[in-house]
Amino acid sequence: MTITRNEAVELLNKYVKNERMLNHCYASESVMRALVHRLGRDEEEWGLKEERVL
């Protein structure tokens, strides 16, 4: 099942209420996107990997 970033953000905000944890999740997404961009991979796919774990 593939979800959009907006769907992932909705789920994240539904279940994660701690602002620091939300900031950590967004920072992790940014790191993943920067890394895969550098490696020439699909940023949208890998940007959502961190959110899928949650």
Beta strands, then each sheet from edge to edge (+ up, - down):
end
